[in-house]
C-alpha cells in the first residue's frame, strides 16, 4: 500500500509544471513557490550561468557551477572541439556533498531539482541528496582526468 501511494504521489509530481519568475528568481508550481534561484555568469563558459539554489527565505542550499573541458574522444561534426560541459553541484550540508550532472537547459535543471525532492520544507532533504549523489556520481570529473 505504501509503495502504491509513493508511486502515485511521484507520478502526480512529475505531471506538475514549473514556472520561473526571472525578476524574483522564484521557481514555483501552479499552486505554490518552491525555491529561489540566484544566477551569475560562469567564469568557465561565458555563455553559461552558475546557479545558487536557495529556500524561499534566501538561505543557500546548494550551488551549481558550470564546468567545461575538451576531450578528443567527444569530437564530432556538431562538436569539433570535443567540448564537454557539465554542472558540479555542491550541497551546503555538513559533508559538502558534490555530484556532477550534464549541462542542460535552465528549466530542465529546475525540473531535475524539483522531481528529485532535494528541498523539503525549505531545507535540504538528506535522503534525497544521498540518492541524488549515488545516482549521478562524478563521471565528468573522471572523464576530465582521462581526457585526451
Buried (B, 14 or more C-beta within 10 A) or exposed (E): EEEEEEEEEEEEEEEEEBEBEEEEBBBBEEEEEBBBBBEEEBEBBEEBBBBBBBBBEEEEBBBBBBBBBBBEEBBEEEEEEBBBBBBBBBBBBEEEBBBBBBBBEBEEBBBBBBEBBBBEEEEBBBEBBBBBBEEBEBEBBEBBEEBE
